[in-house]
């Protein structure tokens, strides 16, 4: 996961962000999101994200994250997501990675 990140990212993000949230990022953010973004994450992916979401998880996300899966990847991520609490989340993510 080194280089430009403008199309997809793959991996689990489980962490504490003013409450718990589980995010499965696959392709164009297809998956489920539970909770509210904003704060620190510490799991497979360590980083910081902020933004806002309403009841339908329609909002914007941005920040940076360090990823230690097959090494250290540092980058910035931004974009938007639209989905449901117990449905699919679709959106776009872009930025850069350096690892």
PyMOL commands that place a pseudoatom at each C-alpha (Angstrom):
pseudoatom trace, name=CA, resn=UNK, resi=1, chain=A, elem=C, hetatm=0, pos=[0.000, 0.000, 0.000]
pseudoatom trace, name=CA, resn=UNK, resi=2, chain=A, elem=C, hetatm=0, pos=[2.602, 2.464, -1.080]
pseudoatom trace, name=CA, resn=UNK, resi=3, chain=A, elem=C, hetatm=0, pos=[2.134, 5.257, -3.576]
pseudoatom trace, name=CA, resn=UNK, resi=4, chain=A, elem=C, hetatm=0, pos=[-0.836, 7.275, -4.729]
pseudoatom trace, name=CA, resn=UNK, resi=5, chain=A, elem=C, hetatm=0, pos=[-4.175, 6.505, -3.190]
pseudoatom trace, name=CA, resn=UNK, resi=6, chain=A, elem=C, hetatm=0, pos=[-6.924, 7.877, -5.356]
pseudoatom trace, name=CA, resn=UNK, resi=7, chain=A, elem=C, hetatm=0, pos=[-9.049, 4.899, -6.221]
pseudoatom trace, name=CA, resn=UNK, resi=8, chain=A, elem=C, hetatm=0, pos=[-9.255, 2.337, -3.450]
pseudoatom trace, name=CA, resn=UNK, resi=9, chain=A, elem=C, hetatm=0, pos=[-8.045, 1.183, -0.088]
pseudoatom trace, name=CA, resn=UNK, resi=10, chain=A, elem=C, hetatm=0, pos=[-8.463, -2.140, 1.588]
pseudoatom trace, name=CA, resn=UNK, resi=11, chain=A, elem=C, hetatm=0, pos=[-8.407, -2.990, 5.261]
pseudoatom trace, name=CA, resn=UNK, resi=12, chain=A, elem=C, hetatm=0, pos=[-10.226, -2.854, 8.582]
pseudoatom trace, name=CA, resn=UNK, resi=13, chain=A, elem=C, hetatm=0, pos=[-10.332, 0.245, 10.718]
pseudoatom trace, name=CA, resn=UNK, resi=14, chain=A, elem=C, hetatm=0, pos=[-11.412, -0.374, 14.280]
pseudoatom trace, name=CA, resn=UNK, resi=15, chain=A, elem=C, hetatm=0, pos=[-10.788, 2.304, 16.812]
pseudoatom trace, name=CA, resn=UNK, resi=16, chain=A, elem=C, hetatm=0, pos=[-12.022, 4.803, 19.315]
pseudoatom trace, name=CA, resn=UNK, resi=17, chain=A, elem=C, hetatm=0, pos=[-13.464, 7.956, 17.787]
pseudoatom trace, name=CA, resn=UNK, resi=18, chain=A, elem=C, hetatm=0, pos=[-15.704, 9.594, 20.365]
pseudoatom trace, name=CA, resn=UNK, resi=19, chain=A, elem=C, hetatm=0, pos=[-17.292, 6.163, 20.580]
pseudoatom trace, name=CA, resn=UNK, resi=20, chain=A, elem=C, hetatm=0, pos=[-16.590, 2.988, 18.692]
pseudoatom trace, name=CA, resn=UNK, resi=21, chain=A, elem=C, hetatm=0, pos=[-16.874, 2.542, 14.965]
pseudoatom trace, name=CA, resn=UNK, resi=22, chain=A, elem=C, hetatm=0, pos=[-16.149, -0.273, 12.551]
pseudoatom trace, name=CA, resn=UNK, resi=23, chain=A, elem=C, hetatm=0, pos=[-15.330, 0.576, 8.970]
pseudoatom trace, name=CA, resn=UNK, resi=24, chain=A, elem=C, hetatm=0, pos=[-14.628, -1.815, 6.146]
pseudoatom trace, name=CA, resn=UNK, resi=25, chain=A, elem=C, hetatm=0, pos=[-12.923, 0.024, 3.314]
pseudoatom trace, name=CA, resn=UNK, resi=26, chain=A, elem=C, hetatm=0, pos=[-13.095, -1.953, 0.102]
pseudoatom trace, name=CA, resn=UNK, resi=27, chain=A, elem=C, hetatm=0, pos=[-13.006, -0.405, -3.335]
pseudoatom trace, name=CA, resn=UNK, resi=28, chain=A, elem=C, hetatm=0, pos=[-15.042, 2.781, -3.199]
pseudoatom trace, name=CA, resn=UNK, resi=29, chain=A, elem=C, hetatm=0, pos=[-15.836, 2.480, 0.494]
pseudoatom trace, name=CA, resn=UNK, resi=30, chain=A, elem=C, hetatm=0, pos=[-18.324, -0.329, 0.039]
pseudoatom trace, name=CA, resn=UNK, resi=31, chain=A, elem=C, hetatm=0, pos=[-19.128, -1.695, 3.455]
pseudoatom trace, name=CA, resn=UNK, resi=32, chain=A, elem=C, hetatm=0, pos=[-20.672, -0.789, 6.764]
pseudoatom trace, name=CA, resn=UNK, resi=33, chain=A, elem=C, hetatm=0, pos=[-20.015, 2.114, 9.108]
pseudoatom trace, name=CA, resn=UNK, resi=34, chain=A, elem=C, hetatm=0, pos=[-21.240, 2.250, 12.674]
pseudoatom trace, name=CA, resn=UNK, resi=35, chain=A, elem=C, hetatm=0, pos=[-20.740, 5.306, 14.831]
pseudoatom trace, name=CA, resn=UNK, resi=36, chain=A, elem=C, hetatm=0, pos=[-19.406, 8.786, 14.360]
pseudoatom trace, name=CA, resn=UNK, resi=37, chain=A, elem=C, hetatm=0, pos=[-16.050, 9.823, 12.907]
pseudoatom trace, name=CA, resn=UNK, resi=38, chain=A, elem=C, hetatm=0, pos=[-13.826, 12.213, 14.744]
pseudoatom trace, name=CA, resn=UNK, resi=39, chain=A, elem=C, hetatm=0, pos=[-10.941, 11.427, 17.028]
pseudoatom trace, name=CA, resn=UNK, resi=40, chain=A, elem=C, hetatm=0, pos=[-8.226, 8.859, 17.213]
pseudoatom trace, name=CA, resn=UNK, resi=41, chain=A, elem=C, hetatm=0, pos=[-8.131, 5.391, 15.774]
pseudoatom trace, name=CA, resn=UNK, resi=42, chain=A, elem=C, hetatm=0, pos=[-5.844, 2.688, 17.113]
pseudoatom trace, name=CA, resn=UNK, resi=43, chain=A, elem=C, hetatm=0, pos=[-6.056, -0.776, 15.644]
pseudoatom trace, name=CA, resn=UNK, resi=44, chain=A, elem=C, hetatm=0, pos=[-4.631, -2.149, 12.457]
pseudoatom trace, name=CA, resn=UNK, resi=45, chain=A, elem=C, hetatm=0, pos=[-4.654, 1.439, 11.298]
pseudoatom trace, name=CA, resn=UNK, resi=46, chain=A, elem=C, hetatm=0, pos=[-3.407, 4.216, 13.566]
pseudoatom trace, name=CA, resn=UNK, resi=47, chain=A, elem=C, hetatm=0, pos=[-4.289, 7.731, 12.607]
pseudoatom trace, name=CA, resn=UNK, resi=48, chain=A, elem=C, hetatm=0, pos=[-6.563, 10.670, 12.968]
pseudoatom trace, name=CA, resn=UNK, resi=49, chain=A, elem=C, hetatm=0, pos=[-9.723, 11.463, 11.067]
pseudoatom trace, name=CA, resn=UNK, resi=50, chain=A, elem=C, hetatm=0, pos=[-12.329, 14.145, 11.398]
pseudoatom trace, name=CA, resn=UNK, resi=51, chain=A, elem=C, hetatm=0, pos=[-15.450, 15.264, 9.662]
pseudoatom trace, name=CA, resn=UNK, resi=52, chain=A, elem=C, hetatm=0, pos=[-19.136, 14.924, 10.245]
pseudoatom trace, name=CA, resn=UNK, resi=53, chain=A, elem=C, hetatm=0, pos=[-21.972, 12.555, 9.525]
pseudoatom trace, name=CA, resn=UNK, resi=54, chain=A, elem=C, hetatm=0, pos=[-25.683, 12.842, 9.934]
pseudoatom trace, name=CA, resn=UNK, resi=55, chain=A, elem=C, hetatm=0, pos=[-28.100, 9.997, 10.629]
pseudoatom trace, name=CA, resn=UNK, resi=56, chain=A, elem=C, hetatm=0, pos=[-27.545, 8.596, 7.148]
pseudoatom trace, name=CA, resn=UNK, resi=57, chain=A, elem=C, hetatm=0, pos=[-23.764, 8.900, 7.347]
pseudoatom trace, name=CA, resn=UNK, resi=58, chain=A, elem=C, hetatm=0, pos=[-23.760, 11.540, 4.663]
pseudoatom trace, name=CA, resn=UNK, resi=59, chain=A, elem=C, hetatm=0, pos=[-20.763, 13.747, 5.203]
pseudoatom trace, name=CA, resn=UNK, resi=60, chain=A, elem=C, hetatm=0, pos=[-17.109, 14.438, 4.673]
pseudoatom trace, name=CA, resn=UNK, resi=61, chain=A, elem=C, hetatm=0, pos=[-14.002, 12.791, 6.013]
pseudoatom trace, name=CA, resn=UNK, resi=62, chain=A, elem=C, hetatm=0, pos=[-10.438, 13.986, 6.106]
pseudoatom trace, name=CA, resn=UNK, resi=63, chain=A, elem=C, hetatm=0, pos=[-7.260, 13.692, 8.071]
pseudoatom trace, name=CA, resn=UNK, resi=64, chain=A, elem=C, hetatm=0, pos=[-4.219, 11.471, 8.131]
pseudoatom trace, name=CA, resn=UNK, resi=65, chain=A, elem=C, hetatm=0, pos=[-3.402, 7.946, 9.130]
pseudoatom trace, name=CA, resn=UNK, resi=66, chain=A, elem=C, hetatm=0, pos=[-0.423, 5.709, 9.788]
pseudoatom trace, name=CA, resn=UNK, resi=67, chain=A, elem=C, hetatm=0, pos=[-0.860, 2.136, 8.727]
pseudoatom trace, name=CA, resn=UNK, resi=68, chain=A, elem=C, hetatm=0, pos=[1.192, -0.770, 9.973]
pseudoatom trace, name=CA, resn=UNK, resi=69, chain=A, elem=C, hetatm=0, pos=[0.099, -3.827, 8.058]
pseudoatom trace, name=CA, resn=UNK, resi=70, chain=A, elem=C, hetatm=0, pos=[2.984, -4.738, 5.794]
pseudoatom trace, name=CA, resn=UNK, resi=71, chain=A, elem=C, hetatm=0, pos=[5.043, -1.777, 6.934]
pseudoatom trace, name=CA, resn=UNK, resi=72, chain=A, elem=C, hetatm=0, pos=[4.476, 1.854, 7.744]
pseudoatom trace, name=CA, resn=UNK, resi=73, chain=A, elem=C, hetatm=0, pos=[2.313, 3.909, 5.430]
pseudoatom trace, name=CA, resn=UNK, resi=74, chain=A, elem=C, hetatm=0, pos=[1.805, 7.585, 6.178]
pseudoatom trace, name=CA, resn=UNK, resi=75, chain=A, elem=C, hetatm=0, pos=[-0.618, 9.607, 4.137]
pseudoatom trace, name=CA, resn=UNK, resi=76, chain=A, elem=C, hetatm=0, pos=[-3.529, 11.942, 3.959]
pseudoatom trace, name=CA, resn=UNK, resi=77, chain=A, elem=C, hetatm=0, pos=[-7.064, 10.969, 3.142]
pseudoatom trace, name=CA, resn=UNK, resi=78, chain=A, elem=C, hetatm=0, pos=[-10.069, 13.013, 2.221]
pseudoatom trace, name=CA, resn=UNK, resi=79, chain=A, elem=C, hetatm=0, pos=[-13.394, 12.629, 0.516]
pseudoatom trace, name=CA, resn=UNK, resi=80, chain=A, elem=C, hetatm=0, pos=[-16.999, 11.970, 1.330]
pseudoatom trace, name=CA, resn=UNK, resi=81, chain=A, elem=C, hetatm=0, pos=[-19.223, 9.060, 2.167]
pseudoatom trace, name=CA, resn=UNK, resi=82, chain=A, elem=C, hetatm=0, pos=[-22.901, 8.345, 1.865]
pseudoatom trace, name=CA, resn=UNK, resi=83, chain=A, elem=C, hetatm=0, pos=[-24.643, 5.358, 3.308]
pseudoatom trace, name=CA, resn=UNK, resi=84, chain=A, elem=C, hetatm=0, pos=[-26.731, 3.949, 6.135]
pseudoatom trace, name=CA, resn=UNK, resi=85, chain=A, elem=C, hetatm=0, pos=[-25.976, 2.841, 9.647]
pseudoatom trace, name=CA, resn=UNK, resi=86, chain=A, elem=C, hetatm=0, pos=[-26.572, -0.800, 8.816]
pseudoatom trace, name=CA, resn=UNK, resi=87, chain=A, elem=C, hetatm=0, pos=[-26.302, -0.694, 5.039]
pseudoatom trace, name=CA, resn=UNK, resi=88, chain=A, elem=C, hetatm=0, pos=[-23.629, 0.043, 2.507]
pseudoatom trace, name=CA, resn=UNK, resi=89, chain=A, elem=C, hetatm=0, pos=[-21.427, 3.101, 2.535]
pseudoatom trace, name=CA, resn=UNK, resi=90, chain=A, elem=C, hetatm=0, pos=[-20.384, 4.518, -0.781]
pseudoatom trace, name=CA, resn=UNK, resi=91, chain=A, elem=C, hetatm=0, pos=[-18.006, 7.372, -1.287]
pseudoatom trace, name=CA, resn=UNK, resi=92, chain=A, elem=C, hetatm=0, pos=[-14.707, 8.572, -2.588]
pseudoatom trace, name=CA, resn=UNK, resi=93, chain=A, elem=C, hetatm=0, pos=[-11.287, 8.719, -1.030]
pseudoatom trace, name=CA, resn=UNK, resi=94, chain=A, elem=C, hetatm=0, pos=[-8.227, 10.449, -2.361]
pseudoatom trace, name=CA, resn=UNK, resi=95, chain=A, elem=C, hetatm=0, pos=[-4.897, 11.652, -1.123]
pseudoatom trace, name=CA, resn=UNK, resi=96, chain=A, elem=C, hetatm=0, pos=[-1.394, 10.314, -0.922]
pseudoatom trace, name=CA, resn=UNK, resi=97, chain=A, elem=C, hetatm=0, pos=[0.534, 7.609, 0.849]
pseudoatom trace, name=CA, resn=UNK, resi=98, chain=A, elem=C, hetatm=0, pos=[4.216, 7.471, 1.638]
pseudoatom trace, name=CA, resn=UNK, resi=99, chain=A, elem=C, hetatm=0, pos=[5.629, 4.315, 3.141]
for i in range(1, 99): cmd.bond("trace and resi %d" % i, "trace and resi %d" % (i + 1))
show_as sticks, trace
zoom trace
